[in-house]
């Protein structure tokens, strides 16, 4: 990433972290950015057209953030923050879709 892209990614991460209790957010940030922890990556799926459905994932060595705005013509967003060391492999976004957005749940 370029320096400006990295700055945008850092601001985006801070949007999520700033919504958590301060000490927890600071600890998560420190774990993710300590020397030797590994890279922070950003993945995107979908077009770059404003208003089109899209998904992104920010992955750090210790947590990941998923944002999914692909349902209802990109008018129904979900955001999940998973701490990879503490959630024991749960997949809250998949569970939410199965529970609340399946055909069975609609009936």
N, C-alpha and C positions, 0 to 999 in steps of 0.2 A: 504494500500500500504506500501511496505517497504520504507525505507529512500531513497534507490537508485532509486526505481521506482518513488517516489515523485519528486526527483531531475530531472529525465528525463521528467516527465510531466511538471514541471516548465520551463525547457528549451524549450519544445515544445510550451507552451503558449507564452513564450517570442519571439519565431520566428514570431508568428502572431502579437503580440503587438508591436514589434519593427518596423513593417511596417506601423503603424498608426502614426498620429501626436503625438509627445511626450506627450503633456499635456493631450490629450484625453486618450492615452494608460495608463498613470499613474493614471488617475482618474478611469478608468475601473478596473485596477489592485487593487487599493485601495478599491473600492466598493466590489469587489469579495472576498477580503481577510480580510476585517475588522472583528474584533471579533464578533461572533454571526451571521455572514452573512450566514453561512451554508457551506456544503461541496462542494468541487470541485471533480467532478466525470469524469471518462474516460470509455467509452463504445466502444467496438470493434465488428465488424461483418465481418466474412470472415475467410479464412484460414490464417495461419501464413507463408505460402510458399511465398518466394520472387517472385514477378511478378504476383501473383494471385490477383484477384479483392478483394477489401476490402473497408470498411467504418469505420470511427471512429467519435465519438462525445465527445467533452470536454464540460462539463456543469458546469458553476459557478452559484452562486445565481443571477447574473445580466446579464450574456451573455453566449452564447454558440458558439462553433466552430464546424462545420461539414466538414469532408473531405471525399469525395466519389470518388473512383477510381474503378468503376465496369463496365464501358462501354468500348466498343471497345477492348475487351480482356485486360482490365486493362491498357489501353493506352490513357485514356482521363479523367483526374482528375478535380474535382471541389472542391473548398474550399469556405466556407461561414462563416462569422462572424456575428452573430445576437446579437444585444443588446436587451435583453428581456424587458427592461423598455422603450425602444424608438421605437420599430418597430411595435407595435400594432398588433401583431399576424401574420405578413406577413411571408411567407415561400419562400424566394428567390430561394432556390435550387429546390423546387418543381415547381415553376413558370418557371425557366429556362428549366427544363426538358420538361414541357408541351409546351413551346414556341419553343424551339430549337432542341428538340430531339424526338419529336413525329413523327408518320408516316405522319401526315398532313404537318408538317414543312419540311419533306424531299421531299414531292411531289412538 
